[in-house]
């Protein structure tokens, strides 16, 4: 695979990594964390930096080169990487908590780090051992950020044979993180078949054209807009899980339950940044209440301050309880995914039933995280008051972020899956969303 350099995005407005120079220096002088708790603390530090001007930055909607450079400097992009290549060597249980922490400070960056970690992990699930080693070395030693042009509802990306390489052509409506990435995961159907191929390619090349059309109400800094793929060439040796000689999928890699694990893995990425965004809203709102909210005077027993207002305390208590429950459930599912990768990576011998059981734990988190995050991010306006709706406050960004991504795939279908699992004893068949 070729190397990639920092990706220029031409005249499109972007943030300058130099704005974080003092933090780049501080993180650069500190070794990577070695224990899970230290990784969480490192993520908290990055989140606190991002939170300082998150409301301003999301309104400006500039490509977040600076913000991603901060995640790189903090080492968070390497948390899952093999230690022999300079990575953190942590499991997905730790990675999910890192995602959650970053999302507390900036929901867009929580999504971006989550997607990066998932796409960086692609070769571990659908690649051969040799491909995975080579790709992990490339990503971690260069501290590359990985985006993905993988939207299963767009079926017009095709792959043709170019001799010793394959050629990608097509269009994707959504491409999270691509603009600010070093490498892009591409996916499409091989010509004349229904077989799909995943591969990584350097992002900075004329054949990858970003339209810079992401201007949605939430997660505004995720660069999730559309992209044209116009003749991207990738060596056959980089077609993940395919034999470059026979130009056919390797059944012992791609025709087993293991090859479908990316789906529950990324679904739990979603839930963790939902929870993180909601926690960020809760902390932001409670600080606002303490400083700015006035108690309601028209009651038989007026409270001396908003911090002693009974209904406000009740609301915050309910929000905190539900978020703690969501976090606990997410941690259980995260530990289960981490254990699967730790115990089965060598042999890839997870069964379909085990994979289905795992997916239902993840679905449970998705349902709870969606309901709780939407409830908290909209409900904090009741505890902060009418003045908190001012645009300059920035409290609305939390709800907008959660609402935007919780529409990714209907949570009602996760509830139906869980119902079938409970009542009929059926685990879900793997799909692009399960």
Buried (B, 14 or more C-beta within 10 A) or exposed (E): BEEBEBBEBEEEEBBEBEBBEEBBEEBEEEEBBEEBEBBBEBBBBBBEBBBEEBBEBBEEBBBBBBBBBBBBBBBBBBBBBBEEBBBBBBBBBBBBBBBBBBBBBBBBBBBBBBBBBBBBBBBBBBBBEEBBBBBBBBBBEBBBBBBBBBBEEBEEBBBBEEEEBBBBBBBBBBBBBBBBBBBBBBBBBBEEEEEBBBBBBBBBBEBBEBBBEBEBEBBBBBBBBBBBBBEBBBBBBBBBBBBBEEEEBBEEBBEBBBBBBBBBBBBBBBBBBBBBBBBBBBBBBBEBBEEEBEBBEEEEEEBEEBBEBEEBBEBBEEBBEBBEEBBEBBBEBBBBBBBBBEEBBEEBEBEEEBBBBBBBBBBBBBBBBBBBBBBBBBBBBBBBBEEBEEEEBBBBBBBBBBBBBBEBBEBEBBBEBBEBBEEEEEBBEBEEBB
